[in-house]
Amino acid sequence: MSHKAWMKTVPTENCDVLMTFPDSTDDHTLLWLLNHIRLGIPELIVQVRHHKHTRAYAFFVTATYESLLRGADEIGLRKPVKAEFGGGMRSFSCEEDYIYENIENELGFFSSQERQNIIRYWLENLRAKQGESLHNIHFLEGQPIIPELAARGVIQQLFPLHEQRILKRLMKSWVQAVCEAQPLDDICDYFGVKIAMYFAWLGFYTSAMVYPAVFGSILYTFTDSDQTSQDISCVVFAIFNVVWATLFLEEWKRRGAEFAYKWGTLDTPAESIEEPRPQFRGMKRISPVTSTEEFYYPPWKRLLFQSLVSLPVCLACLALVFLLMLGCFQLQELPRILRFLPKIILAVIVTACDELYKKVALWLNDMGVL
C-alpha cells in the first residue's frame, strides 16, 4: 500500500507521523497497541482511521506544543538562542525556554522534521514490561515494542508525513531552479542536518569537478598526437589530480565545519549506543562498558553458527554459480542459430540467483552472522 494514498485521500489534520497496518490486522492487535501507546506515551495524540479502499487501519500521531517542548528537552534538541542571551545554539531546556528564539511562536518554533523526530523518538522507545506478549510475540523486559512489531510485519509502515506547502516551495527554489545556489538552510529545516549535509557535499563536489574538467579539456586540445606528448600530458594531468584531490578534501573539511557550526552540530556529543535491532536475541546483562542493561549474545555461539552454517551456505552458493557458469559455457557450442540462447539463460539465472541470494543474506543477517 502506497503511503501517498494516505496522504492524499485521508483529510486528517495535525498529523506528523503515520503508522499503517496490514488489512488482515485484527481489532485485538490495534487496541493492544493503542492502549500501550496512550498509557506509555501520554504526550502523544493518536487518531485511528480506516482507509475505505484498502480496508487497512492507520494511527495518525501528533503531539501538543507543550509535549513537544518536553520532548525537545528530553532528547537534547539544539535550538538557536536569542542574541541577548549569548546567541549560538544550545540544547533545549524547558526551565530556560525564554532564552530561545521564536519560542513564542507555537507554529514556527519547531520545524516539521523536528516535530517528527521527537514523536518517532517516543514511539521507538515504548518499552515492554516483563512477561508482555501479543499473540505469538513474546517481548523481553525493556524491549522496544514498535520496532519489534515492525520487524514482525504487524506494523506495515511507520513514516513521517510531508507538508505539501513546504514541498512546493522547495520544488520552485531547489528542484526547478536553474543556475542558482541550493537553499541549504531550507533543506536542513525540512529534511534535517544529515540530508542537508549530503546535498551540501554533492553541490560542492559538482562545483569542484569543473576544475579538472576544464584543465583536462585544455590539455587534450593542445596535446600533439605523438606518443611523447600524450605521455607528458598524462603525467601532468595525474599530478594536477593529486593536487586537486588534496585541496578538495581540505576545503571540504573547512566548508563542512562551517555548515556543522551553522546548523548546531559541530560540538554535538557522540550519539549514545543505539538499540539493538529488533531481530537480535540474547540475554540481558549489565554492560561492562556503559554499566547499563543490554542484550548480550555469547561470541562463541555466533562463531559456531558462522562456521557450521554461514560458511557452508556461502560456499554452496559459490559452487552453484560456478556450475551454472560452466553449463552456460558448454551451451556456447550449440549451432549458430542458437548461440544467443546461453546469454538468455545466463540473464535468467543471474536474476533468479539475485533473488535467492537476497533471501539467504536476509536470513543470515537476521541470525546475526553477517
MARLO-393472 format. One line per 4 residues: for each residue x, y, z of C-alpha. Coordinates in nm, 3 decimals, always signed. Example, Ala and Ser with C-alpha at 12.3 -4.5 7.8 and 13.67 -1.06 7.14 Angstrom:
! residues 2
+1.230,-0.450,+0.780 ~ +1.367,-0.106,+0.714
This chain:
! residues 370
+0.000,+0.000,+0.000 ~ +0.144,+0.332,-0.106 ~ +0.182,+0.594,+0.164 ~ +0.068,+0.852,-0.092
-0.283,+0.706,-0.069 ~ -0.300,+0.806,+0.297 ~ -0.154,+1.150,+0.240 ~ -0.385,+1.240,-0.048
-0.717,+1.074,+0.034 ~ -0.749,+1.099,+0.414 ~ -0.808,+1.460,+0.524 ~ -0.682,+1.418,+0.880
-0.531,+1.738,+1.015 ~ -0.249,+1.781,+1.268 ~ -0.065,+1.460,+1.184 ~ +0.313,+1.427,+1.196
+0.381,+1.053,+1.188 ~ +0.169,+0.784,+1.024 ~ +0.161,+0.420,+1.133 ~ -0.017,+0.178,+0.898
-0.122,-0.185,+0.944 ~ -0.193,-0.472,+0.704 ~ -0.558,-0.518,+0.609 ~ -0.559,-0.851,+0.796
-0.485,-0.688,+1.133 ~ -0.745,-0.781,+1.396 ~ -0.908,-0.545,+1.645 ~ -0.728,-0.702,+1.942
-0.388,-0.606,+1.797 ~ -0.497,-0.249,+1.726 ~ -0.649,-0.200,+2.071 ~ -0.349,-0.361,+2.244
-0.103,-0.128,+2.072 ~ -0.328,+0.177,+2.105 ~ -0.361,+0.125,+2.481 ~ +0.015,+0.078,+2.519
+0.085,+0.399,+2.330 ~ -0.169,+0.602,+2.523 ~ -0.057,+0.468,+2.861 ~ +0.317,+0.457,+2.788
+0.339,+0.785,+2.596 ~ +0.065,+1.016,+2.728 ~ +0.226,+1.308,+2.542 ~ +0.106,+1.173,+2.207
-0.229,+1.229,+2.039 ~ -0.334,+0.924,+1.838 ~ -0.626,+0.916,+1.597 ~ -0.739,+0.586,+1.445
-0.850,+0.595,+1.083 ~ -0.975,+0.328,+0.841 ~ -0.892,+0.351,+0.472 ~ -1.207,+0.274,+0.275
-1.039,+0.146,-0.042 ~ -0.758,-0.066,+0.105 ~ -0.955,-0.175,+0.416 ~ -0.648,-0.102,+0.626
-0.618,+0.082,+0.956 ~ -0.372,+0.353,+1.048 ~ -0.270,+0.558,+1.351 ~ -0.230,+0.930,+1.288
+0.010,+1.055,+1.554 ~ +0.087,+1.406,+1.668 ~ +0.152,+1.595,+1.994 ~ +0.072,+1.925,+2.161
+0.319,+2.212,+2.168 ~ +0.383,+2.168,+2.541 ~ +0.456,+1.799,+2.490 ~ +0.694,+1.876,+2.205
+0.881,+2.118,+2.431 ~ +0.924,+1.844,+2.692 ~ +1.035,+1.604,+2.420 ~ +1.289,+1.852,+2.290
+1.428,+1.878,+2.641 ~ +1.437,+1.500,+2.672 ~ +1.634,+1.437,+2.351 ~ +1.853,+1.748,+2.387
+1.733,+1.914,+2.066 ~ +1.962,+2.206,+1.979 ~ +1.787,+2.536,+1.909 ~ +1.915,+2.890,+1.842
+1.943,+3.123,+2.141 ~ +1.840,+3.488,+2.140 ~ +2.120,+3.741,+2.094 ~ +2.064,+3.899,+2.437
+2.137,+3.562,+2.596 ~ +2.458,+3.497,+2.405 ~ +2.332,+3.366,+2.071 ~ +2.455,+3.047,+1.911
+2.298,+2.704,+1.951 ~ +2.217,+2.525,+2.275 ~ +2.037,+2.209,+2.382 ~ +1.678,+2.295,+2.462
+1.577,+2.322,+2.827 ~ +1.220,+2.373,+2.949 ~ +1.348,+2.556,+3.257 ~ +1.504,+2.825,+3.038
+1.268,+2.818,+2.742 ~ +1.250,+3.200,+2.734 ~ +1.608,+3.228,+2.604 ~ +1.536,+3.056,+2.272
+1.448,+3.239,+1.954 ~ +1.089,+3.223,+1.833 ~ +0.975,+3.031,+2.143 ~ +0.652,+3.233,+2.148
+0.552,+3.105,+1.802 ~ +0.387,+2.766,+1.858 ~ +0.350,+2.702,+1.485 ~ +0.701,+2.809,+1.386
+0.933,+2.715,+1.672 ~ +0.964,+2.352,+1.563 ~ +1.016,+2.252,+1.202 ~ +0.820,+1.954,+1.072
+1.137,+1.745,+1.082 ~ +1.197,+1.832,+1.448 ~ +0.839,+1.750,+1.546 ~ +0.855,+1.418,+1.365
+1.193,+1.340,+1.520 ~ +1.057,+1.390,+1.871 ~ +0.746,+1.180,+1.804 ~ +0.940,+0.895,+1.644
+1.182,+0.900,+1.936 ~ +0.892,+0.844,+2.174 ~ +0.735,+0.573,+1.959 ~ +1.056,+0.379,+1.911
+1.131,+0.391,+2.284 ~ +0.800,+0.248,+2.400 ~ +0.920,-0.040,+2.622 ~ +0.765,-0.374,+2.706
+0.716,-0.487,+3.062 ~ +0.816,-0.826,+3.193 ~ +0.605,-1.109,+3.051 ~ +0.415,-0.899,+2.797
+0.310,-1.069,+2.475 ~ +0.091,-1.013,+2.171 ~ -0.039,-1.330,+2.010 ~ +0.276,-1.539,+1.948
+0.517,-1.245,+2.001 ~ +0.679,-1.254,+2.343 ~ +0.866,-0.941,+2.444 ~ +1.170,-0.922,+2.664
+1.160,-0.683,+2.956 ~ +1.262,-0.338,+2.838 ~ +1.249,-0.431,+2.469 ~ +1.121,-0.160,+2.228
+0.772,-0.264,+2.119 ~ +0.717,-0.079,+1.792 ~ +1.046,-0.175,+1.618 ~ +0.975,-0.539,+1.708
+0.621,-0.523,+1.568 ~ +0.751,-0.356,+1.252 ~ +1.011,-0.630,+1.208 ~ +0.742,-0.897,+1.254
+0.510,-0.736,+0.996 ~ +0.241,-0.642,+1.248 ~ +0.309,-0.275,+1.168 ~ +0.331,-0.229,+0.795
+0.484,+0.118,+0.777 ~ +0.595,+0.394,+1.012 ~ +0.688,+0.715,+0.837 ~ +0.666,+1.094,+0.873
+0.423,+1.285,+0.654 ~ +0.529,+1.556,+0.413 ~ +0.400,+1.911,+0.422 ~ +0.284,+1.988,+0.070
+0.318,+2.363,+0.122 ~ +0.689,+2.337,+0.204 ~ +0.749,+2.078,-0.067 ~ +0.603,+2.310,-0.332
+0.828,+2.592,-0.211 ~ +1.134,+2.365,-0.226 ~ +1.026,+2.246,-0.570 ~ +1.045,+2.602,-0.701
+1.357,+2.718,-0.517 ~ +1.556,+2.395,-0.543 ~ +1.439,+2.136,-0.797 ~ +1.316,+2.370,-1.070
+1.578,+2.641,-1.014 ~ +1.849,+2.668,-1.280 ~ +2.198,+2.802,-1.210 ~ +2.104,+2.906,-0.857
+2.258,+2.810,-0.524 ~ +2.086,+2.533,-0.332 ~ +1.862,+2.654,-0.046 ~ +2.061,+2.451,+0.204
+1.909,+2.617,+0.510 ~ +1.557,+2.534,+0.391 ~ +1.666,+2.178,+0.315 ~ +1.812,+2.149,+0.664
+1.496,+2.282,+0.827 ~ +1.276,+2.036,+0.640 ~ +1.483,+1.721,+0.592 ~ +1.734,+1.754,+0.874
+2.107,+1.809,+0.903 ~ +2.215,+1.475,+0.757 ~ +2.024,+1.523,+0.431 ~ +2.129,+1.887,+0.405
+2.494,+1.796,+0.465 ~ +2.476,+1.535,+0.188 ~ +2.342,+1.782,-0.067 ~ +2.591,+2.043,+0.050
+2.872,+1.795,-0.019 ~ +2.716,+1.694,-0.352 ~ +2.692,+2.055,-0.466 ~ +3.048,+2.128,-0.352
+3.179,+1.817,-0.529 ~ +2.995,+1.901,-0.851 ~ +3.136,+2.254,-0.849 ~ +3.487,+2.127,-0.772
+3.474,+1.889,-1.070 ~ +3.473,+2.192,-1.303 ~ +3.847,+2.246,-1.247 ~ +3.975,+1.902,-1.362
+3.719,+1.906,-1.644 ~ +3.838,+2.241,-1.778 ~ +4.207,+2.164,-1.728 ~ +4.170,+1.821,-1.888
+3.988,+1.968,-2.188 ~ +4.257,+2.232,-2.241 ~ +4.531,+1.972,-2.203 ~ +4.360,+1.741,-2.451
+4.316,+2.024,-2.704 ~ +4.679,+2.133,-2.704 ~ +4.837,+1.787,-2.685 ~ +5.003,+1.665,-3.003
+4.922,+1.327,-3.150 ~ +5.269,+1.178,-3.096 ~ +5.324,+0.932,-2.812 ~ +5.574,+1.151,-2.624
+5.331,+1.444,-2.597 ~ +5.049,+1.215,-2.482 ~ +5.269,+1.059,-2.214 ~ +5.372,+1.402,-2.085
+5.007,+1.513,-2.079 ~ +4.909,+1.205,-1.878 ~ +5.179,+1.276,-1.621 ~ +5.080,+1.643,-1.596
+4.712,+1.557,-1.559 ~ +4.790,+1.296,-1.293 ~ +4.992,+1.549,-1.092 ~ +4.708,+1.801,-1.128
+4.455,+1.545,-1.000 ~ +4.669,+1.469,-0.693 ~ +4.692,+1.840,-0.606 ~ +4.321,+1.893,-0.684
+4.209,+1.598,-0.469 ~ +4.416,+1.723,-0.174 ~ +4.280,+2.076,-0.198 ~ +3.927,+1.942,-0.246
+3.941,+1.738,+0.075 ~ +4.091,+2.018,+0.281 ~ +3.845,+2.274,+0.151 ~ +3.551,+2.043,+0.222
+3.671,+1.992,+0.579 ~ +3.655,+2.369,+0.629 ~ +3.321,+2.403,+0.446 ~ +3.170,+2.108,+0.631
+3.278,+2.254,+0.965 ~ +3.110,+2.582,+0.871 ~ +2.782,+2.404,+0.797 ~ +2.809,+2.197,+1.114
+2.861,+2.511,+1.322 ~ +2.580,+2.693,+1.144 ~ +2.337,+2.405,+1.194 ~ +2.438,+2.340,+1.553
+2.606,+2.001,+1.521 ~ +2.974,+2.091,+1.543 ~ +3.008,+2.033,+1.917 ~ +2.730,+1.777,+1.950
+2.840,+1.494,+2.180 ~ +2.875,+1.147,+2.036 ~ +2.547,+0.962,+1.995 ~ +2.467,+0.712,+2.265
+2.477,+0.344,+2.188 ~ +2.187,+0.255,+1.963 ~ +1.929,-0.003,+2.049 ~ +1.997,-0.350,+1.911
+1.796,-0.434,+1.602 ~ +1.457,-0.593,+1.674 ~ +1.568,-0.934,+1.541 ~ +1.851,-0.953,+1.794
+1.807,-1.221,+2.057 ~ +2.013,-1.257,+2.370 ~ +2.013,-1.246,+2.745 ~ +2.011,-0.929,+2.950
+2.321,-0.825,+3.139 ~ +2.492,-0.515,+3.275 ~ +2.731,-0.375,+3.015 ~ +3.090,-0.363,+3.142
+3.144,-0.050,+2.930 ~ +2.837,+0.165,+2.994 ~ +2.711,+0.000,+3.318 ~ +2.360,-0.013,+3.169
+2.138,-0.307,+3.080 ~ +2.191,-0.456,+2.736 ~ +2.113,-0.769,+2.539 ~ +2.414,-0.997,+2.513
+2.480,-1.292,+2.283 ~ +2.791,-1.505,+2.352 ~ +3.055,-1.468,+2.079 ~ +3.125,-1.844,+2.077
+2.767,-1.913,+1.968 ~ +2.796,-1.662,+1.685 ~ +3.131,-1.812,+1.579 ~ +2.979,-2.161,+1.588
+2.693,-2.054,+1.362 ~ +2.934,-1.884,+1.123 ~ +3.148,-2.196,+1.098 ~ +2.870,-2.455,+1.069
+2.604,-2.260,+0.880 ~ +2.718,-1.930,+0.730 ~ +3.042,-2.053,+0.573 ~ +2.891,-2.373,+0.420
+2.597,-2.174,+0.280 ~ +2.828,-1.919,+0.118 ~ +3.048,-2.192,-0.029 ~ +2.741,-2.374,-0.161
+2.621,-2.056,-0.331 ~ +2.962,-2.004,-0.491 ~ +2.969,-2.364,-0.611 ~ +2.620,-2.325,-0.757
+2.723,-2.016,-0.951 ~ +3.038,-2.189,-1.076 ~ +2.845,-2.491,-1.203 ~ +2.584,-2.276,-1.373
+2.856,-2.073,-1.545 ~ +3.020,-2.393,-1.671 ~ +2.686,-2.507,-1.807 ~ +2.640,-2.180,-1.993
+2.989,-2.212,-2.144 ~ +2.906,-2.562,-2.267 ~ +2.594,-2.432,-2.439 ~ +2.805,-2.194,-2.648
+2.894,-2.488,-2.871 ~ +2.537,-2.504,-2.999 ~ +2.465,-2.436,-3.368 ~ +2.497,-2.079,-3.483
+2.125,-2.014,-3.483 ~ +2.106,-2.099,-3.111 ~ +2.418,-1.916,-2.996 ~ +2.210,-1.642,-2.838
+2.044,-1.898,-2.610 ~ +2.327,-1.914,-2.349 ~ +2.309,-1.536,-2.298 ~ +1.936,-1.553,-2.235
+1.981,-1.843,-1.995 ~ +2.261,-1.659,-1.815 ~ +2.044,-1.348,-1.775 ~ +1.760,-1.556,-1.629
+1.999,-1.738,-1.394 ~ +2.153,-1.413,-1.271 ~ +1.808,-1.269,-1.196 ~ +1.691,-1.584,-1.018
+2.014,-1.613,-0.816 ~ +1.991,-1.247,-0.718 ~ +1.651,-1.306,-0.557 ~ +1.773,-1.629,-0.394
+2.089,-1.470,-0.255 ~ +1.889,-1.174,-0.123 ~ +1.668,-1.406,+0.082 ~ +1.969,-1.604,+0.203
+2.153,-1.286,+0.300 ~ +1.850,-1.155,+0.491 ~ +1.817,-1.483,+0.676 ~ +2.185,-1.492,+0.769
+2.168,-1.127,+0.875 ~ +1.868,-1.197,+1.098 ~ +2.066,-1.476,+1.258 ~ +2.340,-1.224,+1.339
+2.620,-1.371,+1.133 ~ +2.675,-1.101,+0.871
